[in-house]
Amino acid sequence: MPDPGGLSICSGGTIRCAVDRDEAFSYLKATNAGRTPDDVLRVLADGMVEAEEYVKDLVARGSRALR
């Protein structure tokens, strides 16, 4: 796209997490200006809810490997 936008402009190499799937979906829907189908946004919202626990697990595994 000619102009940056969407979630990628916010990320700066970080991970976007959410607690509530429906709120995450509403946020994504409001910020994508209709460019992304709802089924794709639902999958992304689900991933945002699961991301924090996934990253915590990765950190724990990495910590154990360093011992």
Secondary structure as UniProt FT lines:
FT   TURN            6..7
FT   HELIX           8..11
FT   TURN            12..13
FT   HELIX           21..31
FT   TURN            32..34
FT   HELIX           38..66
//
